[in-house]
Amino acid sequence: MGGWKREFLEHTSNKDVDNFPFVLVGNKVDREEDRRVSPEKAKAWCKANGNVPYFEASAKTGTSVNEAFMTVAELALKNRKSTV
């Protein structure tokens, strides 16, 4: 598991760490010339970390912002229902 993800889960009160609703959002897709992580590398990380949904977004243009938030909300609701 990625270092930041493990550290986050260690500090959360959620006991069901295997089902925590993560998404990975690469921001500033509107600034391709400044890219630091390739889509392939990001997707590989997502696959290696439990098939985390991946979005390339732009806060400036709104690209994929709603989709990312809706996905994490849907995952959270799904996980909440399975623990109740």
C-alpha positions as CSV (number, residue, x, y, z in Angstrom):
1,M,0.0,0.0,0.0
2,G,1.2,3.5,-0.8
3,G,2.9,5.3,2.1
4,W,0.5,8.2,2.3
5,K,-2.5,5.9,2.1
6,R,-1.3,3.7,4.9
7,E,-0.5,6.8,7.1
8,F,-4.0,8.2,6.4
9,L,-5.7,5.0,7.4
10,E,-3.6,4.7,10.6
11,H,-5.0,8.1,11.7
12,T,-8.6,7.5,10.8
13,S,-11.3,6.3,13.1
14,N,-12.7,4.0,10.4
15,K,-12.1,0.4,11.4
16,D,-12.9,-1.0,8.0
17,V,-9.7,0.2,6.3
18,D,-10.1,-2.4,3.4
19,N,-13.3,-0.6,2.3
20,F,-12.4,3.0,2.8
21,P,-13.7,5.1,-0.2
22,F,-10.6,6.4,-1.8
23,V,-10.3,8.0,-5.2
24,L,-7.2,9.4,-6.8
25,V,-7.6,12.8,-8.5
26,G,-4.9,14.2,-10.8
27,N,-5.5,17.9,-10.8
28,K,-4.6,20.6,-13.4
29,V,-5.3,18.4,-16.4
30,D,-5.6,21.7,-18.2
31,R,-1.8,22.2,-17.7
32,E,-0.5,19.2,-19.5
33,E,3.0,20.8,-19.9
34,D,3.4,20.7,-16.1
35,R,2.5,17.1,-15.7
36,R,4.6,15.2,-13.2
37,V,2.9,11.8,-13.1
38,S,1.9,9.9,-16.3
39,P,-1.7,8.5,-16.5
40,E,-0.1,5.1,-16.9
41,K,1.8,5.4,-13.6
42,A,-1.3,6.8,-11.8
43,K,-3.5,3.9,-13.1
44,A,-0.9,1.3,-12.1
45,W,-0.8,2.7,-8.6
46,C,-4.6,2.6,-8.5
47,K,-4.7,-1.0,-9.6
48,A,-2.0,-2.0,-7.1
49,N,-3.9,-0.3,-4.3
50,G,-7.3,-2.1,-4.7
51,N,-8.5,-0.6,-8.0
52,V,-8.9,2.9,-6.6
53,P,-11.0,5.0,-9.1
54,Y,-8.8,7.5,-11.0
55,F,-9.8,10.8,-12.4
56,E,-7.8,13.5,-14.3
57,A,-9.5,16.8,-13.3
58,S,-9.2,20.5,-13.5
59,A,-10.5,22.7,-10.8
60,K,-10.1,25.6,-13.2
61,T,-12.3,24.2,-16.0
62,G,-14.4,21.8,-13.9
63,T,-13.3,18.8,-15.9
64,S,-14.1,15.6,-14.0
65,V,-14.6,17.3,-10.7
66,N,-18.3,16.3,-10.3
67,E,-17.5,12.8,-11.4
68,A,-14.8,12.4,-8.8
69,F,-17.0,13.7,-6.0
70,M,-20.0,11.6,-7.0
71,T,-17.8,8.5,-7.2
72,V,-16.4,9.0,-3.7
73,A,-19.9,9.7,-2.3
74,E,-21.3,6.6,-4.0
75,L,-18.5,4.5,-2.6
76,A,-19.0,6.0,0.9
77,L,-22.7,5.3,0.8
78,K,-22.2,1.7,-0.5
79,N,-19.6,1.0,2.3
80,R,-21.8,2.5,4.9
81,K,-24.8,0.3,3.9
82,S,-22.6,-2.8,4.0
83,T,-21.5,-2.0,7.6
84,V,-24.9,-1.1,9.0
